Amino acid sequence: MSKKIAIVTPTTNLGVRMALSQIYKGLRSENYHVNLLVLQDPTIPYLIYNDLKNVKHLEDFDTVLYTGSIAWPSHMLISGPKKALFIHGFIDVELINSIRYGSLRVKFGASSLLVYKKIFSSWLIKLDFSICHSLTSREINKVTGNCIIIPQFIIEEDVEFYNAFSRLHEKAENTNDIIKIVTYTSLARSPRLLSRKRLTILAKRLSRLVKRKFVFYIIDPINSTKSSQATDSDYIKILGCLPRLQYLKLIASSNLYIERGLDEEIGYGSLEAGLISTPIAKITLSRFISRQDYNRGDLLSATSIESLTEDIAEYINNIEHYEPQYRKKVKNFILSKRVWRRVKKPLIEELERD
């Protein structure tokens, strides 16, 4: 008989929502009975109230998986199911930065979450296992006990969508010789991610090294109310949040996608870009290189903005030679290492373990 899994989640931002969608579809593909329980959360007390209402229902499941990096109070009251927590990003740092830099509403929500997390993490709370996207995430979040590492991945059933999208929006011949580079920042303010400021520095350094015209698109969801802003450089375009189809069309028409992460992790946006056959460039700081599951043959990788800028300049100046190679190699990397069937084993083993 297939096991029953409950996924408990508050409403989430786009990055966490995509990870949640992938794990949900992955577990469904293994014939588990998966129920998604979304906690409505206009305020933290109301969210906790809705979570506690689920306690009796949660006892009917074999495993309860909490997402969004917070194990809600119901996990202290249920006794039958296994209890797990899916941790995204560097949660404490991101909450503190939200308190420092966010709007009044964001400050209040982040403060409430941080207080809740600090109070309950000091109790002897029992989780059977945790899930992190990387070893670095496990370390920074100070996760103890049984922890499963599942890097960002794509469900096999979605691969054909990206293949079809790539064929439909195959890059036309570049008649005006303008190279398009695109990157996406984040709603999270995290030291593990390239900021808009650092990306702008990269673009300006690049302008001094390349022989060809280029446009550098920075999609910045934090400043989405100031979308399509003018900058002091005509080759840097700041965009706010885009509708998904428009976002994918921009990726498909671009010659390079820059991954925002600075540790070994590759984000879901990069996986999408790679499957659409857009090459990826990435900084991996030196202390994380041994943890990579990719190499310079798979994507343009460097250890600093300076060295990545030089690599991208070489790529742009000789794009006819490099782009076809990297389009093929990045896609091969994703299909061989970052699809569900390649990452699922540790999680499935834990779910099946009595």
Buried (B, 14 or more C-beta within 10 A) or exposed (E): EEBBBBBBBBEBEBBBBBBBBBBBBBBBBBEBBBBEBEBEBEEBEEBBBBBEEBBEEBBEBBBBBBBBBBBBBBBBEBEEBBBBBBBBBBBBBBBBBBBEEBEEEEBBBBBBBBEBBEEBEEEEEEBBBBBBBBBBBBEBBEBEEEBBBBBBBBBBEBBEBBBEBBEEBEBEEEEEEEBBBBBBBBBBBBEBBBBBEBBBBBBBBBBEEBEEEBBBBBBBBBBEEEBEEEBEEEBBBBBBBBEEEEBBBBBBBBBBBBBBBBBBBBBBBBBBBBBBBBBBBBBBBEEBEEBBEBEEEBBBBBBEBEEBBBBBBBBBBEBEEBBEEBBEBBBEBBBEBBBBEBBBEBBBEBBEEE
